[in-house]
Amino acid sequence: MTDVPPEITRLSRSIARILISLIAFVVCAEAVGIVAYYVENGALFYTHRRTYPALLPTPEDRLIVGEAVHPYFGVTHRPGTPFDIPDALRADPAAPSRLRTNNFGFVSPHDYPFSRARERQFLVGLFGGSVGVWFCQIGAPRLITGLQRHPFFKTREIVPLCFSHEGYKQPQQALVLVYFLTRGQPLDLVVNLDGFNDVALAALNHERGFDASMPSVQHLDPLINLINQSTLTPQKLESLAAIVQDRQRLAELTGTLEMNRVASVHLVLEWYHRRVLDRYTRELGRFATLPSNPTANPLVQATPPVAPRDRPALFTDIAAIWARSSLLMHETLESHGSVYVHVLQPNQYFSTRRFSPEEAAIALSDASPYKPSVEEGYPRLVAAGQSELQARHVRFVDATRALDQEPAAVYMDNCCHYTRAGNEALADFIAAAILDSPGPWRK
């Protein structure tokens, strides 16, 4: 039997030690990944898959999704623009996942003005911003179910009509309402679900040199840039390129995370995903504050601030615009024999909710450009609702705590939008508030 040379023996032992160390490292890394995932998500990595929020849209998204400038409303969708509902938000899997905007650009199966086909039809107008748009599709069926438990509504066919649009804030809802009333649109009940856009987007307006009452600069400015591309500064182009690049990287990372089955790899990818997401969110906020080049002959004229204001005075003004607009809606509808209910929407940055680690990772971000404005502005809205609206007999409903006790996750991004459970819990809250308010159902 031939003896093995000592060099071969030493090499074999070195390779064995390296392999053992490598296996030990992989096992330990995997164990760390498993523990870290369980601590964060309360579940075993191999039997659970966390979900990732939809990304906030890039400014360029608004240039290609069928938006246009409406002469009365501000930004609007073009008629026939697709609107997709994710499977996670659909209560009925058989319901269509793709809707289209109507003749006025609202996400509704009905063209406007909509006339009653039967006397027993009860027409409910739903006004607001993007939260209102999603509520029209996800929360409205639950709202109808809640109302129809009451004897007054049992014999009535409730028809929800969506007048909400992404980015809308006061006085846009008031302007939309008055316009459609002049067009002969009958409405028995109007629910205005707002508040977030009024503080978050109006504050961005102020930073960018638009008056707080103007349509959202975040929605209007990309269309101005499209009309006159000379308004895009080098800084805005550089910021936009970084946003698009990070969005693409996040999409790739999300796809890799969803397919990955190794806990240690997930730990590293998740850390990197959070860093890129934080950078993406911050850059969106920076882009929103970068000024455009002035144009000598603007086709879209947005009024600059009507008076200099520090930040506290700005939010006082925002709350005043919001309250006056709501009072106008109330008085106008009251003169038409209709009922108006104003709901201040919940938001995660003004909440007593105890977030699970998984929901907090989706819903909360210190990098959010909206967080400071919500924290500063929402107390002003609550105070204005109580002192100015309720005192003038407006049916004002403070729903800022409506989702705090819901056990399921209720926020689906770090902005303001709700999951299906969140929309349905809010619908239950609003239905109860409506039935508790003065109206024909309490006669």
PAGU-522944 format. One line per field, with one value per residue: x, y, z of N, C-alpha, C in turn. Coordinates in steps of 0.1 Angstrom, whole numbers, plus 5000, padded with zeros to 4 digits. Example, Ala and Ser with C-alpha at 12.3 -4.5 7.8 and 13.67 -1.06 7.14 Angstrom:
residues 2
nxx = 5132,5128
nyy = 4943,4978
nzz = 5078,5071
caxx = 5123,5137
cayy = 4955,4989
cazz = 5078,5071
cxx = 5132,5129
cyy = 4967,5000
czz = 5078,5079
end
This chain:
residues 443
nxx = 5008,5006,5021,5006,5017,5031,5025,5001,4984,4984,4972,4947,4937,4936,4917,4895,4892,4886,4862,4846,4845,4833,4808,4799,4798,4778,4756,4754,4750,4725,4710,4711,4697,4672,4663,4664,4644,4622,4620,4613,4590,4575,4571,4580,4606,4606,4580,4565,4558,4567,4550,4555,4552,4534,4551,4555,4544,4566,4576,4576,4557,4532,4532,4525,4503,4478,4469,4456,4452,4424,4401,4385,4389,4415,4442,4433,4421,4422,4393,4385,4409,4428,4423,4437,4430,4446,4449,4450,4434,4408,4377,4359,4369,4359,4352,4358,4392,4403,4393,4379,4382,4355,4335,4342,4367,4368,4370,4346,4318,4297,4288,4288,4265,4248,4216,4187,4174,4154,4129,4135,4162,4191,4213,4248,4274,4309,4336,4370,4406,4432,4429,4402,4395,4403,4387,4362,4362,4369,4360,4333,4313,4312,4303,4278,4265,4265,4249,4225,4215,4199,4165,4155,4171,4168,4149,4159,4179,4211,4234,4266,4286,4315,4335,4361,4396,4431,4453,4435,4425,4410,4403,4392,4374,4351,4347,4344,4320,4301,4303,4291,4266,4256,4255,4233,4234,4219,4221,4218,4232,4263,4296,4325,4358,4387,4417,4444,4457,4453,4469,4494,4500,4494,4514,4537,4531,4535,4562,4572,4565,4539,4506,4488,4462,4462,4459,4476,4510,4527,4513,4506,4529,4546,4530,4531,4559,4559,4544,4560,4591,4614,4612,4623,4649,4685,4690,4665,4663,4685,4677,4653,4664,4678,4656,4641,4660,4664,4639,4636,4656,4645,4623,4635,4648,4627,4614,4635,4636,4611,4613,4635,4647,4663,4672,4694,4703,4681,4681,4703,4695,4671,4680,4694,4674,4658,4675,4677,4650,4646,4663,4650,4625,4633,4644,4622,4609,4627,4627,4602,4605,4622,4626,4611,4623,4615,4589,4584,4560,4536,4515,4499,4488,4498,4489,4511,4521,4497,4504,4532,4542,4550,4558,4539,4518,4512,4499,4477,4464,4459,4441,4420,4412,4404,4383,4365,4358,4346,4324,4311,4304,4286,4265,4257,4247,4228,4209,4200,4185,4200,4222,4252,4282,4312,4343,4372,4401,4418,4453,4486,4506,4495,4483,4473,4477,4490,4515,4523,4555,4558,4538,4547,4571,4562,4544,4554,4578,4605,4616,4596,4582,4559,4553,4562,4544,4518,4520,4522,4500,4475,4465,4455,4435,4417,4410,4398,4377,4361,4356,4349,4334,4315,4303,4289,4270,4277,4280,4305,4330,4354,4376,4401,4410,4398,4409,4426,4422,4419,4427,4440,4464,4463,4474,4488,4510,4537,4526,4496,4475,4451,4448,4427,4414,4416,4402,4376,4372,4371,4349,4328,4329,4323,4297,4283,4286,4272,4246,4241,4239,4220,4193,4172,4168,4165,4141
nyy = 4988,5021,5049,5080,5110,5135,5161,5160,5150,5171,5191,5179,5180,5207,5215,5201,5214,5240,5235,5226,5249,5266,5254,5256,5284,5290,5277,5290,5317,5313,5306,5330,5346,5333,5338,5366,5372,5361,5376,5401,5396,5378,5352,5320,5319,5301,5293,5315,5345,5378,5408,5435,5470,5489,5511,5546,5568,5578,5611,5611,5592,5604,5616,5598,5583,5590,5615,5649,5684,5699,5724,5734,5717,5712,5689,5660,5627,5613,5604,5569,5559,5533,5516,5498,5473,5458,5422,5417,5437,5432,5422,5404,5379,5374,5398,5425,5433,5453,5486,5515,5550,5574,5596,5620,5615,5603,5575,5555,5534,5547,5573,5609,5637,5615,5601,5593,5561,5548,5555,5547,5547,5558,5583,5585,5606,5604,5620,5633,5626,5605,5585,5586,5577,5550,5542,5545,5522,5500,5504,5513,5493,5479,5500,5505,5481,5483,5506,5496,5480,5495,5504,5525,5524,5499,5494,5508,5514,5518,5539,5544,5572,5581,5609,5614,5620,5614,5633,5655,5682,5706,5738,5720,5698,5712,5728,5709,5697,5719,5724,5700,5700,5722,5711,5696,5672,5650,5645,5626,5622,5632,5622,5634,5626,5634,5654,5645,5652,5679,5690,5678,5680,5707,5719,5712,5727,5753,5753,5751,5775,5778,5789,5778,5771,5763,5737,5705,5708,5687,5671,5688,5701,5682,5680,5706,5707,5689,5702,5724,5718,5732,5741,5722,5719,5714,5702,5691,5672,5655,5646,5633,5612,5598,5589,5573,5553,5542,5532,5512,5495,5488,5474,5452,5441,5435,5415,5396,5391,5380,5355,5343,5317,5314,5322,5337,5350,5365,5382,5399,5410,5423,5443,5458,5465,5482,5503,5513,5519,5539,5559,5563,5573,5597,5611,5615,5633,5654,5660,5671,5695,5709,5738,5746,5758,5792,5802,5823,5825,5811,5783,5772,5787,5791,5804,5823,5822,5842,5858,5863,5837,5821,5787,5778,5797,5790,5765,5772,5787,5768,5750,5768,5773,5747,5743,5763,5756,5731,5740,5755,5734,5720,5740,5744,5719,5715,5735,5723,5702,5680,5657,5663,5649,5651,5636,5633,5619,5589,5587,5573,5588,5604,5591,5567,5540,5507,5494,5464,5449,5441,5456,5482,5484,5487,5508,5531,5557,5576,5590,5600,5625,5636,5632,5652,5673,5662,5657,5683,5695,5681,5683,5709,5706,5689,5706,5728,5714,5708,5733,5751,5738,5718,5736,5751,5734,5715,5682,5669,5644,5631,5609,5600,5581,5558,5535,5525,5503,5481,5448,5436,5444,5477,5498,5503,5514,5539,5563,5570,5553,5526,5491,5464,5455,5478,5497,5486,5486,5513,5520,5508,5524,5549,5543,5539,5565,5580,5571,5579,5606,5636,5632,5621,5594,5594,5605
nzz = 5000,4990,5006,5016,5005,5028,5021,5006,5026,5044,5028,5023,5049,5054,5034,5044,5068,5059,5045,5066,5082,5064,5061,5087,5090,5071,5082,5107,5097,5084,5106,5121,5102,5102,5129,5130,5111,5123,5146,5136,5120,5133,5125,5110,5086,5064,5061,5057,5039,5036,5026,5002,5000,4976,4955,4959,4933,4907,4895,4867,4861,4861,4837,4818,4823,4814,4823,4825,4822,4836,4829,4851,4873,4878,4878,4860,4850,4817,4798,4798,4808,4820,4852,4876,4900,4926,4934,4962,4973,4965,4975,4964,4944,4919,4909,4885,4878,4864,4859,4842,4836,4836,4815,4825,4836,4861,4883,4877,4870,4858,4836,4839,4840,4862,4860,4880,4875,4886,4911,4936,4938,4956,4957,4963,4966,4965,4977,4975,4977,4966,4985,4987,4961,4962,4982,4970,4954,4971,4997,4994,4987,5012,5028,5018,5024,5052,5056,5046,5065,5081,5085,5069,5046,5036,5016,4996,4967,4968,4951,4946,4936,4922,4929,4934,4932,4926,4945,4949,4968,4991,4977,4958,4959,4966,4944,4924,4932,4931,4903,4892,4903,4890,4865,4868,4883,4905,4940,4969,4992,5003,5009,5021,5021,5034,5041,5045,5021,5022,5041,5036,5008,5003,5019,5005,4982,4991,4997,4971,4960,4952,4959,4988,4983,4957,4931,4937,4936,4932,4915,4895,4885,4870,4846,4837,4832,4811,4792,4787,4784,4789,4815,4831,4853,4854,4879,4886,4865,4871,4897,4890,4874,4893,4909,4891,4886,4912,4916,4897,4906,4931,4923,4911,4933,4950,4935,4936,4964,4968,4955,4967,4989,5011,5043,5053,5031,5025,5047,5042,5016,5024,5041,5023,5005,5022,5026,4999,4995,5014,5004,4980,4988,5001,4980,4963,4979,4978,4951,4949,4961,4946,4926,4894,4863,4855,4832,4804,4792,4804,4800,4819,4846,4879,4910,4930,4966,4984,5005,5027,5048,5079,5090,5111,5106,5080,5083,5097,5079,5059,5073,5075,5049,5042,5061,5054,5028,5032,5047,5027,5009,5026,5030,5004,4996,5015,5007,4985,4995,5003,5021,5038,5048,5064,5066,5084,5074,5085,5094,5094,5106,5124,5148,5173,5170,5176,5159,5142,5138,5111,5097,5105,5091,5065,5067,5080,5078,5084,5065,5049,5029,5037,5064,5084,5079,5083,5110,5120,5108,5111,5138,5136,5118,5131,5153,5138,5126,5149,5161,5141,5121,5132,5150,5132,5124,5106,5096,5109,5110,5130,5121,5128,5146,5138,5128,5147,5164,5149,5143,5120,5095,5083,5068,5036,5025,5029,5029,5030,5022,5024,5033,5022,5045,5061,5045,5047,5075,5079,5064,5078,5101,5090,5080,5104,5115,5097,5100,5126,5123,5117,5094,5067,5074,5101,5108
caxx = 5000,5015,5019,5001,5027,5026,5019,4987,4976,4982,4963,4934,4932,4933,4905,4884,4889,4879,4848,4838,4843,4823,4795,4795,4794,4765,4746,4752,4743,4711,4703,4709,4686,4659,4660,4661,4631,4611,4618,4607,4578,4567,4568,4591,4609,4603,4565,4558,4563,4562,4547,4562,4542,4535,4560,4550,4547,4576,4569,4573,4545,4521,4532,4522,4491,4466,4464,4456,4448,4410,4399,4379,4392,4430,4446,4422,4424,4415,4383,4389,4422,4427,4426,4438,4428,4454,4441,4449,4424,4395,4370,4353,4378,4352,4350,4368,4404,4406,4383,4383,4376,4343,4335,4349,4380,4367,4369,4332,4311,4287,4291,4281,4257,4240,4202,4180,4166,4142,4126,4140,4176,4196,4226,4258,4286,4321,4346,4383,4418,4435,4423,4388,4394,4404,4375,4351,4362,4371,4351,4319,4304,4310,4295,4264,4260,4263,4237,4212,4209,4189,4152,4154,4179,4165,4141,4165,4190,4222,4243,4278,4291,4329,4340,4374,4407,4444,4459,4426,4424,4402,4389,4389,4361,4339,4346,4338,4306,4293,4302,4282,4253,4251,4252,4221,4236,4212,4228,4210,4241,4277,4306,4338,4368,4399,4425,4458,4462,4451,4481,4507,4503,4494,4527,4546,4528,4541,4577,4576,4561,4524,4497,4483,4449,4463,4460,4488,4522,4532,4505,4505,4542,4550,4523,4537,4571,4556,4540,4572,4603,4625,4611,4630,4662,4694,4688,4653,4666,4694,4669,4644,4671,4680,4644,4638,4670,4661,4626,4639,4664,4636,4614,4643,4651,4614,4613,4645,4632,4599,4617,4645,4643,4674,4670,4706,4703,4670,4685,4712,4687,4661,4688,4697,4661,4654,4684,4673,4637,4647,4669,4640,4615,4639,4646,4609,4606,4636,4622,4590,4608,4631,4619,4613,4627,4603,4586,4580,4546,4531,4502,4492,4492,4495,4491,4521,4515,4491,4510,4543,4538,4559,4551,4526,4507,4508,4489,4465,4457,4454,4429,4409,4407,4397,4370,4356,4354,4336,4311,4304,4297,4274,4255,4252,4239,4216,4200,4194,4178,4209,4229,4267,4290,4326,4351,4387,4406,4429,4467,4495,4515,4487,4477,4477,4477,4502,4518,4531,4568,4557,4531,4555,4581,4555,4535,4561,4591,4610,4620,4584,4581,4546,4552,4561,4532,4507,4521,4519,4487,4463,4458,4448,4422,4408,4405,4389,4365,4353,4353,4343,4324,4305,4296,4280,4260,4282,4282,4320,4333,4368,4379,4416,4412,4389,4416,4436,4420,4417,4438,4447,4472,4454,4481,4495,4522,4542,4520,4483,4465,4447,4446,4412,4409,4416,4390,4364,4370,4367,4335,4319,4330,4315,4283,4277,4285,4261,4233,4240,4238,4207,4190,4159,4168,4162,4128
cayy = 5000,5033,5059,5093,5120,5144,5174,5157,5149,5184,5198,5174,5185,5221,5216,5197,5225,5251,5231,5226,5263,5272,5249,5262,5298,5290,5273,5301,5328,5309,5306,5344,5350,5328,5345,5380,5372,5358,5387,5412,5393,5369,5339,5313,5324,5291,5291,5329,5355,5391,5415,5448,5480,5495,5522,5559,5570,5588,5622,5608,5583,5612,5621,5587,5575,5595,5627,5661,5696,5702,5739,5737,5708,5710,5677,5649,5616,5613,5594,5556,5555,5521,5517,5484,5470,5446,5411,5418,5447,5428,5413,5394,5375,5374,5412,5429,5439,5465,5495,5526,5563,5578,5607,5632,5611,5597,5560,5552,5527,5556,5586,5619,5635,5603,5604,5581,5552,5544,5564,5542,5549,5568,5586,5589,5611,5602,5631,5632,5624,5591,5576,5585,5569,5536,5539,5542,5508,5489,5507,5517,5481,5477,5511,5502,5470,5489,5514,5488,5473,5504,5503,5535,5521,5485,5494,5517,5510,5529,5540,5552,5579,5586,5622,5615,5620,5615,5647,5665,5688,5717,5738,5712,5691,5721,5732,5697,5696,5730,5722,5689,5705,5731,5702,5688,5660,5649,5637,5625,5622,5634,5619,5639,5619,5642,5658,5642,5660,5693,5694,5673,5686,5722,5723,5711,5739,5765,5751,5753,5788,5778,5792,5765,5768,5758,5722,5700,5710,5673,5665,5697,5704,5673,5683,5718,5703,5682,5712,5732,5710,5741,5744,5712,5723,5703,5695,5682,5660,5647,5640,5624,5601,5590,5583,5562,5543,5535,5525,5500,5487,5483,5464,5440,5436,5429,5402,5386,5387,5371,5342,5338,5308,5313,5332,5346,5359,5374,5393,5409,5417,5431,5454,5466,5470,5493,5515,5519,5525,5551,5568,5566,5582,5610,5618,5620,5645,5665,5665,5679,5709,5716,5747,5745,5771,5800,5803,5836,5825,5799,5779,5769,5797,5788,5816,5821,5825,5855,5865,5856,5830,5811,5774,5777,5805,5783,5754,5779,5791,5755,5746,5777,5770,5734,5744,5772,5748,5721,5747,5758,5722,5718,5749,5742,5707,5718,5742,5713,5692,5668,5656,5663,5643,5654,5627,5635,5605,5585,5586,5567,5598,5610,5578,5560,5526,5499,5488,5453,5451,5440,5467,5494,5484,5492,5521,5542,5561,5589,5598,5604,5639,5640,5630,5664,5681,5656,5659,5697,5700,5674,5689,5721,5702,5684,5718,5735,5706,5709,5747,5758,5730,5713,5748,5756,5723,5706,5668,5666,5631,5629,5594,5598,5570,5548,5522,5522,5491,5470,5439,5433,5455,5486,5507,5495,5521,5548,5576,5573,5544,5515,5478,5460,5455,5492,5504,5480,5491,5527,5520,5505,5536,5559,5540,5542,5579,5586,5567,5587,5620,5640,5629,5615,5581,5596,5611
cazz = 5000,4989,5016,5011,5008,5038,5016,5003,5038,5050,5019,5026,5062,5052,5027,5053,5078,5052,5042,5079,5086,5055,5065,5100,5087,5064,5092,5116,5090,5082,5119,5123,5093,5107,5141,5126,5104,5133,5155,5129,5114,5142,5118,5105,5073,5054,5060,5057,5030,5038,5014,5001,4996,4963,4955,4956,4919,4903,4888,4853,4860,4858,4823,4809,4828,4809,4830,4817,4830,4834,4831,4863,4885,4880,4871,4859,4841,4804,4798,4794,4813,4829,4867,4880,4914,4930,4940,4976,4977,4960,4984,4955,4933,4905,4904,4875,4883,4857,4856,4834,4840,4828,4806,4831,4841,4874,4882,4879,4859,4853,4830,4846,4851,4863,4864,4885,4866,4894,4922,4949,4939,4965,4951,4972,4960,4973,4973,4982,4969,4962,4995,4983,4949,4966,4990,4961,4949,4981,5009,4991,4989,5026,5033,5013,5033,5066,5056,5043,5078,5086,5078,5058,5034,5032,5004,4986,4959,4970,4940,4949,4925,4927,4924,4940,4923,4932,4947,4951,4981,4991,4974,4946,4961,4966,4930,4916,4937,4925,4889,4889,4907,4879,4854,4871,4890,4918,4950,4981,5003,4999,5019,5017,5029,5031,5053,5043,5010,5025,5049,5031,4995,5004,5024,4993,4973,4997,4995,4957,4955,4948,4970,4994,4977,4943,4929,4941,4927,4929,4904,4884,4879,4859,4834,4832,4826,4798,4782,4785,4790,4794,4829,4839,4856,4855,4892,4885,4857,4879,4907,4883,4869,4905,4913,4882,4888,4924,4915,4889,4915,4941,4916,4910,4947,4955,4928,4941,4977,4968,4950,4976,5000,5020,5053,5054,5019,5027,5057,5035,5006,5031,5046,5011,5001,5031,5023,4986,4997,5022,4995,4970,4994,5003,4967,4959,4987,4973,4938,4951,4966,4936,4917,4880,4856,4852,4818,4801,4787,4810,4796,4831,4856,4893,4918,4941,4979,4984,5015,5033,5060,5085,5089,5118,5099,5068,5086,5101,5066,5053,5080,5072,5035,5043,5068,5046,5016,5037,5050,5014,5004,5034,5027,4990,4995,5023,4999,4975,5002,5004,5033,5036,5059,5062,5073,5084,5072,5094,5088,5103,5112,5135,5152,5185,5167,5179,5147,5143,5131,5097,5092,5106,5080,5053,5069,5087,5073,5088,5053,5042,5028,5042,5078,5093,5076,5090,5124,5123,5103,5116,5150,5132,5111,5142,5160,5129,5125,5161,5165,5130,5113,5141,5155,5121,5122,5096,5101,5108,5117,5132,5119,5129,5154,5134,5125,5157,5171,5139,5144,5108,5089,5077,5059,5026,5020,5039,5026,5035,5017,5033,5028,5022,5059,5065,5038,5052,5089,5078,5058,5090,5109,5083,5080,5118,5117,5089,5106,5138,5119,5112,5080,5065,5080,5115,5109
cxx = 5009,5011,5015,5012,5022,5020,5004,4978,4973,4971,4949,4928,4928,4919,4893,4881,4882,4864,4840,4835,4832,4809,4790,4791,4781,4754,4743,4745,4729,4704,4701,4697,4673,4654,4656,4647,4620,4609,4611,4593,4569,4563,4581,4594,4604,4588,4558,4565,4558,4559,4554,4552,4545,4543,4552,4554,4559,4569,4567,4561,4533,4521,4527,4509,4478,4460,4465,4451,4433,4409,4393,4385,4407,4434,4434,4427,4416,4405,4389,4403,4420,4430,4425,4437,4436,4445,4440,4439,4410,4389,4363,4363,4372,4350,4361,4380,4408,4393,4388,4376,4365,4345,4342,4362,4379,4365,4355,4327,4301,4292,4283,4276,4249,4226,4196,4172,4154,4141,4133,4156,4181,4210,4236,4270,4298,4332,4359,4394,4420,4429,4408,4386,4394,4391,4363,4350,4362,4361,4337,4310,4301,4301,4280,4258,4257,4251,4224,4207,4199,4176,4150,4160,4175,4158,4147,4177,4201,4232,4254,4283,4305,4333,4354,4385,4420,4448,4449,4426,4415,4409,4384,4376,4349,4337,4339,4323,4297,4292,4291,4268,4247,4248,4239,4222,4229,4221,4220,4220,4255,4286,4319,4349,4381,4407,4440,4464,4462,4463,4494,4510,4503,4508,4537,4544,4536,4556,4581,4571,4547,4517,4491,4470,4450,4463,4474,4500,4528,4525,4505,4518,4547,4543,4528,4550,4569,4552,4552,4584,4614,4624,4618,4644,4672,4693,4676,4656,4675,4686,4659,4651,4674,4668,4640,4647,4667,4648,4628,4647,4655,4627,4622,4646,4638,4612,4622,4641,4620,4603,4627,4640,4654,4674,4682,4706,4692,4674,4694,4703,4677,4668,4690,4684,4656,4662,4680,4659,4637,4653,4658,4630,4620,4641,4633,4606,4615,4632,4611,4593,4617,4623,4621,4618,4614,4601,4580,4565,4540,4517,4493,4497,4488,4498,4501,4514,4510,4497,4522,4538,4549,4551,4539,4515,4503,4497,4476,4457,4451,4442,4418,4403,4399,4384,4360,4350,4343,4323,4304,4297,4285,4262,4249,4243,4227,4205,4193,4187,4186,4216,4244,4273,4305,4334,4366,4393,4417,4443,4477,4504,4507,4477,4482,4478,4491,4505,4526,4544,4566,4549,4539,4565,4575,4549,4543,4575,4594,4614,4608,4584,4568,4545,4552,4549,4519,4508,4518,4505,4475,4457,4451,4435,4412,4402,4395,4376,4355,4348,4345,4332,4312,4297,4287,4271,4264,4284,4297,4323,4348,4371,4394,4419,4404,4396,4425,4434,4418,4429,4446,4455,4462,4461,4489,4507,4526,4537,4507,4472,4463,4446,4430,4406,4407,4404,4377,4361,4365,4353,4325,4318,4321,4300,4276,4276,4274,4247,4230,4239,4224,4205,4177,4157,4165,4149,4118
cyy = 5013,5043,5072,5103,5130,5157,5172,5156,5163,5192,5193,5179,5199,5223,5212,5208,5237,5247,5231,5240,5270,5267,5255,5277,5299,5287,5284,5313,5325,5310,5321,5350,5346,5336,5359,5381,5370,5370,5399,5409,5384,5356,5333,5316,5314,5289,5305,5337,5369,5398,5429,5458,5484,5508,5535,5562,5580,5599,5619,5599,5592,5617,5610,5579,5581,5607,5639,5672,5699,5717,5743,5730,5708,5698,5667,5638,5618,5602,5581,5552,5543,5523,5503,5483,5457,5435,5412,5428,5442,5418,5401,5391,5375,5388,5416,5436,5451,5474,5506,5539,5566,5590,5619,5628,5606,5582,5556,5544,5536,5569,5596,5630,5622,5606,5591,5574,5548,5553,5560,5542,5560,5570,5591,5593,5610,5611,5629,5631,5610,5581,5575,5577,5554,5533,5537,5528,5498,5491,5508,5505,5478,5488,5509,5491,5475,5497,5506,5480,5482,5503,5513,5531,5507,5484,5503,5511,5521,5528,5549,5559,5585,5599,5625,5614,5621,5630,5658,5669,5701,5730,5730,5704,5700,5726,5721,5696,5706,5728,5711,5693,5714,5723,5694,5675,5659,5641,5638,5627,5624,5631,5625,5634,5625,5645,5657,5652,5675,5698,5690,5679,5701,5727,5723,5723,5751,5764,5754,5766,5788,5782,5779,5761,5762,5743,5718,5702,5696,5667,5675,5700,5695,5676,5696,5716,5696,5692,5721,5726,5719,5744,5733,5717,5711,5695,5686,5670,5650,5639,5629,5611,5592,5583,5571,5550,5535,5527,5512,5490,5481,5472,5451,5433,5429,5416,5392,5382,5378,5357,5335,5328,5305,5325,5342,5355,5369,5386,5404,5417,5427,5444,5464,5473,5482,5505,5521,5526,5538,5562,5573,5576,5596,5618,5623,5633,5657,5670,5674,5693,5716,5725,5744,5759,5779,5801,5817,5836,5812,5796,5776,5778,5793,5800,5814,5825,5840,5864,5857,5849,5821,5798,5773,5785,5797,5772,5760,5783,5779,5750,5755,5775,5757,5735,5752,5764,5738,5728,5751,5746,5719,5727,5748,5730,5708,5725,5734,5702,5679,5669,5656,5658,5644,5645,5630,5622,5602,5585,5581,5576,5606,5599,5573,5544,5520,5491,5475,5456,5451,5452,5480,5495,5489,5506,5533,5544,5575,5597,5603,5619,5645,5640,5643,5672,5675,5658,5673,5701,5694,5679,5702,5717,5697,5696,5726,5727,5708,5723,5754,5751,5725,5725,5754,5745,5715,5692,5664,5654,5630,5614,5591,5586,5557,5534,5518,5508,5479,5461,5436,5446,5464,5496,5499,5502,5532,5562,5578,5563,5532,5502,5475,5461,5470,5500,5499,5485,5506,5528,5517,5517,5547,5556,5543,5557,5585,5583,5574,5602,5623,5637,5623,5601,5582,5603,5602
czz = 5000,5000,5009,5014,5019,5033,5012,5015,5044,5041,5022,5039,5061,5045,5035,5063,5072,5050,5055,5083,5077,5058,5078,5098,5081,5074,5102,5110,5088,5095,5123,5115,5098,5120,5138,5120,5114,5142,5148,5124,5122,5135,5113,5090,5062,5052,5058,5047,5033,5025,5014,4995,4982,4964,4952,4941,4917,4896,4874,4851,4855,4844,4813,4813,4824,4817,4821,4826,4826,4837,4844,4875,4888,4872,4871,4850,4827,4805,4792,4799,4822,4843,4872,4896,4917,4936,4955,4981,4973,4970,4976,4943,4919,4900,4894,4882,4876,4854,4847,4838,4830,4820,4811,4838,4855,4873,4886,4867,4852,4847,4838,4836,4850,4868,4870,4875,4873,4906,4935,4949,4948,4961,4961,4965,4970,4968,4981,4972,4966,4972,4992,4971,4953,4974,4981,4956,4959,4993,5006,4992,5003,5032,5030,5022,5047,5066,5054,5054,5084,5079,5067,5045,5028,5019,4993,4979,4960,4958,4944,4936,4929,4920,4930,4930,4930,4933,4950,4966,4980,4985,4962,4947,4960,4951,4921,4920,4930,4910,4885,4893,4896,4867,4856,4877,4903,4927,4963,4994,4997,5011,5013,5026,5025,5043,5050,5032,5014,5033,5042,5017,4995,5010,5013,4984,4978,4995,4981,4951,4949,4961,4975,4988,4963,4942,4933,4931,4923,4917,4892,4877,4869,4846,4828,4826,4812,4788,4778,4791,4794,4809,4838,4841,4856,4868,4892,4876,4864,4890,4901,4879,4881,4910,4904,4884,4901,4923,4907,4898,4926,4935,4915,4923,4952,4948,4933,4955,4977,4963,4959,4987,5010,5030,5054,5043,5020,5037,5050,5024,5013,5036,5034,5005,5009,5028,5010,4988,5004,5013,4985,4975,4996,4990,4961,4966,4982,4960,4939,4955,4956,4927,4903,4875,4853,4837,4815,4797,4791,4805,4808,4842,4870,4901,4928,4954,4979,4995,5021,5046,5066,5085,5098,5112,5087,5072,5091,5089,5059,5059,5077,5059,5035,5050,5060,5034,5020,5041,5038,5009,5012,5031,5014,4990,5004,5015,4988,4982,5003,5017,5030,5049,5056,5071,5072,5084,5082,5086,5098,5111,5123,5140,5166,5183,5171,5167,5149,5135,5116,5091,5094,5095,5067,5055,5074,5081,5077,5076,5045,5041,5034,5057,5086,5091,5083,5105,5128,5119,5108,5128,5147,5126,5122,5149,5151,5127,5137,5163,5153,5122,5121,5147,5145,5116,5110,5103,5099,5116,5118,5132,5121,5138,5150,5131,5136,5163,5162,5140,5132,5103,5081,5067,5049,5020,5031,5037,5034,5031,5025,5025,5027,5036,5064,5058,5044,5067,5088,5073,5070,5099,5103,5083,5094,5120,5109,5096,5120,5136,5116,5097,5079,5071,5095,5118,5116
end
